[in-house]
Amino acid sequence: MEVLQLIANGLGNSEIAEALVIMVKTVRAHVSNILSKLHPKDYTQAAVYAWRAGVIQRKA
């Protein structure tokens, strides 16, 4: 959920890794899992799906 929230906030893999204090390889694994479950065409569609489903909320 945290990774998806950060994707929705426009962060890239390296920025997500830094924010969560994890390796970029771990971020890629999480992103891969997210994309395989949601079946979006790209990061933007994954974020939009999560937002519409109420999984994430846009930060002010």
Summary of the structure (lengths in Angstrom):
residues: 60
radius of gyration: 10.7
end to end distance: 17.9
largest distance: 29.0
contacts: 146
relative contact order: 0.19
helix: 67%
strand: 0%
